[in-house]
Amino acid sequence: MGQCYAKKIPVVEDDLQHQPPPPPAANGGDDSVGAAVPSPSPRRGGTTPVRSFAASPWLSPFRRSSSASPLPVGVSPSPARATPRPFLRRPFPPPSPAKHIKASLAKRQGAHKPREGPIPEEGGGGTGDPLAERPLDKTFGYGKNFGAKYELGKEVGRGHFGHTCSARVKKGDIKGQLVAVKIISKAKMTTAISIEDVRREVKILKALSGHKNMVKFHDACEDALNVYIVMELCEGGELLDRILARGGRYTEEDAKVILMQILSVVAFCHLQGVVHRDLKPENFLFTSRDENALMKMIDFGLSDFNRPDERLNDIVGSAYYVAPEVLHRSYGMEADIWSIGVITYILLCGSRPFWARTESGIFRAVLRADPNFDDSPWPAVSREAKDFVKRLLNKDYRKRMTAVQALTHPWLRDEQQQVPLDILIYKLVKSYLHASPFKRAALKALSKALTEDELIYIRSQFNLLEPNKDGRVSLENFRMALLRNSTDAMKESKVLEILNALQLSTSLIELSWNRSHIEGWTLKSSVLLQSALTSSRLWKIGNRLQVQLLSTLSGRVIELSQLRNWLRS
């Protein structure tokens, strides 16, 4: 991650010739300000500092002694004997969120600063502060017998916080098999945060290892120097290598196969309350070199537990794949969906949607620029595929699809593939239970504008709740559906607490299901509509039909624009 620098302002030669020469350094050239000032170049197109009201690093061309200046004492000399340059109202671009990156990495990895305070003499006790002298606890409670159980092989990969080697199992249930061992040096764990990151990575891998597109966790060991995370060995290479081998892009049909695997495992992680925060082609490996090999998601070093209704604020990830809300330091699981959108864009056209020469420039593009869908090969890409990418790369995270909603998108929809449970349903039910009577009535009226395609998502989620014979579901159906998919990660992320919130609101929830358009007032309609309101399609339908809603509370006509503001409040 980089740091943002000020933009250089080009000037013409006429301005440069009036630039005062840099003063000689005082005290024999030891002055720190004078030594840091570069001499201006006489060429056209050079750079010059921009005027501001702050103290300028460009010193006066006159010496500080009274004899060096022809002006009377107390009169400041003019910095230039020419017409002053026009003052630029906004000399620098707005501050970039990239300036937080270095601070976040320093906080996570630890900044190497010299110890301040007096130098202890012989026999002295240092600063005398017991907290400052207390060493970090780098014991994790893992097994100490790594050398007896595994024989290390060659290195197969290297990342930010460690490197990965192949190894052969000497004993145990998988004796003789090849495994991957991620080795993290304890010397690099210089802060309590970096130590906790390793604990959390092992905890997440252990809890989520049951999914078919998730790398399988085997063991965790440690010694005095390193922590060893033993996982399944994927010998098929990275997704990025396969993209390059295909000439930089996939066909639509082949891209669908890749994306369905990515969305499936990401939906599973999000249901457990885990956000990956570093999704990119390099973090997806194939199990073998076979063209149809299964793909696995790896590298949970930056992952975290995301509790319901909680926003994360630390800036982590890879520059090209980071979401706008991450740079704004307030994000949740929607950040992973943005990264999947970037991956999809790359798969379909072979180039990145946001690019710049510097990291701060990339962040600026992520915040302000829109992806290009006009240049080749986008004109040849199907309308559904472009709509899919646009709905993933929506800068407003509230309008972005979830991973499960993306699996039900017309471009990816597969009737033979079972759709996983979406935690969004629980959040929307909770929101409905706290809604005002007017909001419920408004949702009821808007439900008649939905199409059959927009009902597919809610139909799949309703079936996963396993309704009773009479076509209704209760709070117990919600509870059992969540517990069937529960892991230890769900306990860490406090996802199960959302059931308590539902129970406090009502003791029984009933939903009626009709395969045609919704008739009558049901909870299902409100859940569906709140989900649909995250896209602009419903409002286009409403504007086209010139919908006017009659409030059952006040008896007055309400325009759609007014209703939209009330529903989103």
Helices and strands as residue ranges (DSSP letters): H 13-16, H 26-29, H 32-35, G 66-68, H 99-109, H 130-133, H 146-149, E 150-158, E 163-169, E 178-185, G 186-188, H 192-208, E 217-222, E 226-232, H 239-245, H 252-271, E 274-275, G 281-283, E 284-286, E 295-297, E 304-305, G 319-321, H 324-327, H 334-349, H 359-368, G 378-380, H 383-392, G 397-399, H 403-407, H 423-433, H 437-446, G 447-449, H 452-464, H 475-484, H 488-492, H 497-505, H 523-532, H 537-545, E 549-550, E 557-558, H 560-567
